[in-house]
Amino acid sequence: MRPLVQLTLDLFDGLLAAPPPRPDKPRTVPERTRADDALPGVPLGDALAPVRFAHPRASREARLGHALVAYEFARGRRRTIGFVVDADGLSVRAPRWVALRDVDAALQEKSAWILRKLAESQQREARQEATRIDWRDGAVLPFLGAPVHLRLDPAHGFAAAGAVLDAGEDGGGRVLRLALPQQAGVAQIRDAAQAWLMRQARRIFAERLDHFAPLLGVRWTKLSLSNAATRWGSASADGSIRLNWRLVHYRLDIIDYVVVHELAHLRVMDHSPRFWDQVERVLPDYAQRRQVLKDEPAPRWG
């Protein structure tokens, strides 16, 4: 008997996945064309050549459609075959008793999902690499959706705060002045900027939680900052909220979507239609805000 298969969506799916379809809004299925056989984002002609995805710890390989997928494989105490796609690539976990031919069959059965997620992850990585911050005097990073220029300014004490944001000079945009010498290294500059951003994140997140909690009829009890690579936030039944401090790179309306998403979990702890009803009641345009998180990756901190 073929084992059950478990799929784990990649980066931030709890926040980025579309809500379940409404019963009164039947889904339409487009007519299948030859282009459906191509990988997402790959022209049909180019898709005829083998595409390769390789996990850095790959131990097995499979041919899925027009792609060669080298994946990490491990066995463990579990009941199903599980697929996980993240920034590294495809990982497969299987029960100890499952034959390799059944793993291969499961890979073929779920090949469309796997290839779509691998392509999306690859595209996301490329976009993030293009936003890598060059940690030096004059570097630019986004804060609340607008560019901020870093300046090393050892002449200022900043009242022990380590940094201060000002309007810049000659209308050249906002400047984050760091109390660091001109010869400061990459790690010093990055750590000073991060410390300032995290202070702003805690202040901004607390203000937005206080604003939206009454609208949802919930009460949050504790705010923690997260540095997770694959989650924007989480909520616990006791009212504890965790939010990724890197959200301060985005506009305030995008931060608000994540805040409302997590507060809504204090009413409904899943992603059922009832949950999305709570989000939509407060943010009718939440889908557009969620799409920004998917299309505009936060800067890469190298």
SULLIN-V606022 format. One record per residue. RES is the residue in one letter. SS is DSSP state (H for helix, E for strand, C for the rest). PSI is psi in degrees with one decimal (NA if undefined). D_CENTER is the distance of its C-alpha to the mean C-alpha in whole Angstrom. Layout:
{{RES;SS;PSI;D_CENTER} {RES;SS;PSI;D_CENTER}}
//
This chain:
{{M;C;130.5;36} {R;C;134.3;33} {P;C;158.2;30} {L;C;154.7;27} {V;E;134.1;24} {Q;E;129.8;21} {L;E;134.5;18} {T;E;117.6;14} {L;C;157.4;11} {D;C;-164.0;8} {L;C;121.1;5} {F;C;27.5;4} {D;H;-29.5;8} {G;H;-35.0;9} {L;H;-28.0;8} {L;H;-19.0;8} {A;C;142.9;11} {A;C;146.9;14} {P;C;159.3;17} {P;C;147.1;20} {P;C;144.2;23} {R;C;145.1;25} {P;C;-31.5;29} {D;C;6.6;30} {K;C;78.7;28} {P;C;142.2;29} {R;C;144.8;27} {T;C;140.8;28} {V;C;115.9;28} {P;C;152.2;29} {E;C;135.2;31} {R;C;136.3;30} {T;C;171.1;31} {R;H;-30.4;31} {A;H;-21.2;28} {D;H;-22.6;26} {D;H;-13.3;27} {A;C;158.0;25} {L;C;148.4;22} {P;C;132.2;19} {G;C;2.7;19} {V;C;124.1;22} {P;C;149.5;26} {L;H;-41.2;28} {G;H;-42.1;31} {D;H;-27.3;28} {A;H;-16.5;27} {L;C;-25.1;30} {A;C;145.2;30} {P;C;133.0;28} {V;E;139.9;25} {R;E;130.7;23} {F;E;127.6;20} {A;E;121.7;21} {H;C;139.7;19} {P;C;-21.8;21} {R;C;33.4;22} {A;C;139.6;23} {S;C;-11.8;27} {R;E;165.0;27} {E;E;147.3;27} {A;E;147.3;27} {R;E;114.8;28} {L;E;107.3;26} {G;C;-123.2;27} {H;C;16.7;27} {A;E;147.5;25} {L;E;120.6;26} {V;E;110.8;23} {A;E;120.8;23} {Y;E;156.9;22} {E;E;130.0;22} {F;E;136.4;24} {A;E;151.9;25} {R;E;154.1;27} {G;E;-175.4;27} {R;C;87.7;29} {R;C;167.8;27} {R;C;-14.5;28} {T;C;164.5;26} {I;E;125.4;24} {G;E;138.4;21} {F;E;131.1;18} {V;E;127.4;15} {V;E;121.0;13} {D;E;-162.0;10} {A;C;-27.0;10} {D;C;-28.5;14} {G;E;-148.9;15} {L;E;131.2;17} {S;E;137.3;18} {V;E;130.1;21} {R;E;136.7;23} {A;E;151.0;26} {P;E;156.3;29} {R;C;-27.3;32} {W;C;-5.2;34} {V;C;130.5;32} {A;C;151.6;34} {L;H;-31.1;32} {R;H;-31.0;34} {D;H;-34.6;32} {V;H;-45.0;28} {D;H;-41.0;29} {A;H;-39.9;30} {A;H;-37.7;27} {L;H;-44.2;25} {Q;H;-39.8;27} {E;H;-36.6;27} {K;C;19.3;23} {S;H;-39.6;23} {A;H;-44.8;22} {W;H;-45.3;18} {I;H;-47.9;18} {L;H;-37.4;19} {R;H;-44.3;16} {K;H;-37.3;13} {L;H;-43.0;15} {A;H;-42.9;15} {E;H;-42.1;12} {S;H;-40.9;10} {Q;H;-43.5;13} {Q;H;-39.1;13} {R;H;-41.6;9} {E;H;-41.2;11} {A;H;-41.3;14} {R;H;-40.8;12} {Q;H;-39.7;11} {E;H;-35.9;14} {A;H;-17.5;16} {T;C;11.4;14} {R;C;134.4;15} {I;C;131.9;18} {D;C;102.7;21} {W;C;94.4;22} {R;C;170.6;26} {D;C;127.7;28} {G;C;-5.4;27} {A;C;155.3;23} {V;E;134.3;21} {L;E;151.6;18} {P;E;140.0;17} {F;E;119.2;17} {L;C;38.3;17} {G;C;-1.0;16} {A;E;147.9;20} {P;E;140.4;21} {V;E;132.1;22} {H;E;132.3;25} {L;E;136.0;25} {R;E;129.9;29} {L;E;119.5;30} {D;C;80.8;33} {P;C;-12.2;35} {A;C;-17.5;38} {H;C;142.4;36} {G;C;-27.0;36} {F;H;27.3;33} {A;H;44.0;35} {A;H;5.0;33} {A;C;-22.9;30} {G;C;-16.4;29} {A;E;157.0;28} {V;E;143.5;28} {L;E;126.6;27} {D;E;177.9;30} {A;C;-3.6;30} {G;C;-172.2;31} {E;C;142.6;34} {D;C;34.7;36} {G;C;24.4;33} {G;C;12.5;31} {G;C;168.0;28} {R;E;149.1;27} {V;E;130.2;27} {L;E;109.3;26} {R;E;125.1;29} {L;E;133.7;28} {A;C;70.2;31} {L;C;149.0;31} {P;C;158.4;34} {Q;C;-27.1;34} {Q;C;12.7;34} {A;C;144.5;31} {G;C;172.8;28} {V;H;-46.7;25} {A;H;-39.4;24} {Q;H;-45.5;26} {I;H;-46.4;25} {R;H;-44.6;21} {D;H;-37.6;22} {A;H;-42.3;24} {A;H;-41.3;21} {Q;H;-42.2;18} {A;H;-42.1;21} {W;H;-45.5;22} {L;H;-37.9;18} {M;H;-36.6;18} {R;H;-42.0;21} {Q;H;-39.5;20} {A;H;-45.7;17} {R;H;-42.6;19} {R;H;-48.2;22} {I;H;-44.5;20} {F;H;-42.5;18} {A;H;-41.1;21} {E;H;-42.2;23} {R;H;-36.1;20} {L;H;-43.5;20} {D;H;-33.1;24} {H;H;-43.9;24} {F;H;-24.9;22} {A;H;-46.4;24} {P;H;-32.7;27} {L;H;-28.4;26} {L;H;-6.4;24} {G;C;35.2;27} {V;C;170.8;25} {R;C;122.2;26} {W;C;148.3;23} {T;C;-26.5;25} {K;E;138.7;23} {L;E;127.3;20} {S;E;145.2;18} {L;E;136.6;15} {S;E;151.2;13} {N;C;25.2;11} {A;C;147.2;9} {A;C;-20.6;7} {T;C;11.7;5} {R;C;138.1;6} {W;C;-25.8;6} {G;E;170.8;10} {S;E;161.0;13} {A;E;145.4;16} {S;C;155.2;20} {A;C;-22.5;23} {D;C;4.4;25} {G;C;3.1;23} {S;E;134.4;20} {I;E;132.9;17} {R;E;128.6;14} {L;E;138.5;12} {N;E;122.4;10} {W;H;-22.4;12} {R;H;-11.3;10} {L;H;-21.4;10} {V;H;-9.0;14} {H;H;-23.5;13} {Y;C;164.4;12} {R;C;159.5;15} {L;H;-34.8;17} {D;H;-27.3;17} {I;H;-40.4;13} {I;H;-42.1;13} {D;H;-36.9;16} {Y;H;-46.0;14} {V;H;-40.6;11} {V;H;-48.3;15} {V;H;-39.6;17} {H;H;-48.2;14} {E;H;-37.8;15} {L;H;-36.4;18} {A;H;-27.8;19} {H;C;-18.6;18} {L;C;-14.3;21} {R;C;-40.2;23} {V;C;115.4;22} {M;C;37.3;20} {D;C;-173.1;18} {H;C;41.4;17} {S;C;168.7;20} {P;H;-33.1;22} {R;H;-36.4;23} {F;H;-49.7;20} {W;H;-26.7;19} {D;H;-39.4;23} {Q;H;-43.9;22} {V;H;-45.6;19} {E;H;-31.3;21} {R;H;-33.4;24} {V;H;-37.6;22} {L;C;87.2;20} {P;C;-25.2;22} {D;C;27.1;19} {Y;H;-31.3;16} {A;H;-40.2;15} {Q;H;-38.7;16} {R;H;-40.5;13} {R;H;-37.5;11} {Q;H;-33.3;11} {V;H;-41.8;11} {L;H;-32.2;7} {K;H;-38.1;7} {D;H;-24.5;10} {E;C;89.2;10} {P;C;149.4;7} {A;C;154.8;8} {P;C;148.1;11} {R;C;127.1;12} {W;C;105.8;14} {G;C;NA;17}}
//
